[in-house]
């Protein structure tokens, strides 16, 4: 007597677990400063305006976050 639902659940568990390990591994690799520097330089060759756009977007978000944290601490 096999339960077909548990086989599908087990497959989904393996898939989600594998994706979690993939994300964790990429995070560990990207934690090294030299790797980040090389990745940025290689991305700049292919997408030269990406770092400018990303920097502009982050610069606009930082004051809003600081304002939110001040309001929250009141």
C-alpha positions as a Markdown table, in Angstrom:
| # | Residue | x | y | z |
|---|---|---|---|---|
| 1 | Unk | 0.0 | 0.0 | 0.0 |
| 2 | Unk | 1.8 | 3.0 | -1.3 |
| 3 | Unk | 0.8 | 6.6 | -0.6 |
| 4 | Unk | 1.3 | 8.5 | -3.9 |
| 5 | Unk | 0.8 | 11.9 | -2.1 |
| 6 | Unk | 3.9 | 11.3 | 0.1 |
| 7 | Unk | 6.1 | 10.7 | -3.0 |
| 8 | Unk | 5.1 | 14.0 | -4.4 |
| 9 | Unk | 5.7 | 15.7 | -1.1 |
| 10 | Unk | 9.1 | 14.1 | -0.8 |
| 11 | Unk | 10.0 | 15.3 | -4.3 |
| 12 | Unk | 8.9 | 18.9 | -3.5 |
| 13 | Unk | 10.9 | 18.7 | -0.3 |
| 14 | Unk | 14.0 | 17.7 | -2.2 |
| 15 | Unk | 13.5 | 20.5 | -4.7 |
| 16 | Unk | 13.0 | 23.2 | -2.1 |
| 17 | Unk | 15.9 | 21.9 | 0.0 |
| 18 | Unk | 18.1 | 21.9 | -3.1 |
| 19 | Unk | 17.1 | 25.5 | -3.9 |
| 20 | Unk | 17.8 | 26.6 | -0.3 |
| 21 | Unk | 21.3 | 25.0 | -0.5 |
| 22 | Unk | 21.9 | 26.7 | -3.8 |
| 23 | Unk | 21.0 | 30.1 | -2.4 |
| 24 | Unk | 23.0 | 29.6 | 0.7 |
| 25 | Unk | 26.1 | 28.5 | -1.3 |
| 26 | Unk | 25.8 | 31.5 | -3.5 |
| 27 | Unk | 25.5 | 33.7 | -0.5 |
| 28 | Unk | 28.7 | 32.2 | 1.0 |
| 29 | Unk | 30.6 | 32.7 | -2.2 |
| 30 | Unk | 29.4 | 36.3 | -2.6 |
| 31 | Unk | 30.4 | 37.0 | 1.0 |
| 32 | Unk | 34.1 | 37.1 | -0.1 |
| 33 | Unk | 35.1 | 40.7 | -1.1 |
| 34 | Unk | 37.4 | 39.6 | -3.9 |
| 35 | Unk | 34.6 | 37.6 | -5.5 |
| 36 | Unk | 32.2 | 40.5 | -5.3 |
| 37 | Unk | 34.8 | 42.8 | -6.9 |
| 38 | Unk | 35.4 | 40.5 | -9.8 |
| 39 | Unk | 31.7 | 39.9 | -10.4 |
| 40 | Unk | 31.1 | 43.6 | -10.4 |
| 41 | Unk | 33.9 | 44.3 | -12.9 |
| 42 | Unk | 32.7 | 41.5 | -15.2 |
| 43 | Unk | 29.1 | 42.8 | -15.0 |
| 44 | Unk | 30.2 | 46.3 | -15.8 |
| 45 | Unk | 31.6 | 45.0 | -19.1 |
| 46 | Unk | 28.2 | 43.6 | -20.1 |
| 47 | Unk | 25.9 | 46.0 | -18.4 |
| 48 | Unk | 27.8 | 49.3 | -17.9 |
| 49 | Unk | 24.9 | 51.3 | -16.6 |
| 50 | Unk | 23.7 | 48.7 | -14.1 |
| 51 | Unk | 25.8 | 49.9 | -11.2 |
| 52 | Unk | 24.8 | 53.6 | -11.9 |
| 53 | Unk | 21.1 | 52.7 | -11.9 |
| 54 | Unk | 21.4 | 50.5 | -8.8 |
| 55 | Unk | 23.3 | 53.2 | -6.9 |
| 56 | Unk | 20.8 | 55.9 | -7.8 |
| 57 | Unk | 17.9 | 53.7 | -6.7 |
| 58 | Unk | 19.6 | 52.8 | -3.4 |
| 59 | Unk | 20.5 | 56.4 | -2.7 |
| 60 | Unk | 16.8 | 57.3 | -3.0 |
| 61 | Unk | 15.7 | 54.6 | -0.6 |
| 62 | Unk | 18.2 | 55.3 | 2.3 |
| 63 | Unk | 16.6 | 58.6 | 3.5 |
| 64 | Unk | 13.2 | 56.9 | 3.5 |
| 65 | Unk | 14.4 | 54.0 | 5.7 |
| 66 | Unk | 16.1 | 56.4 | 8.1 |
| 67 | Unk | 12.9 | 58.4 | 8.4 |
| 68 | Unk | 10.9 | 55.3 | 9.0 |
| 69 | Unk | 13.4 | 54.1 | 11.8 |
| 70 | Unk | 13.1 | 57.5 | 13.5 |
| 71 | Unk | 9.3 | 57.4 | 13.4 |
| 72 | Unk | 9.3 | 53.9 | 14.7 |
| 73 | Unk | 11.6 | 54.7 | 17.7 |
| 74 | Unk | 9.2 | 57.5 | 18.9 |
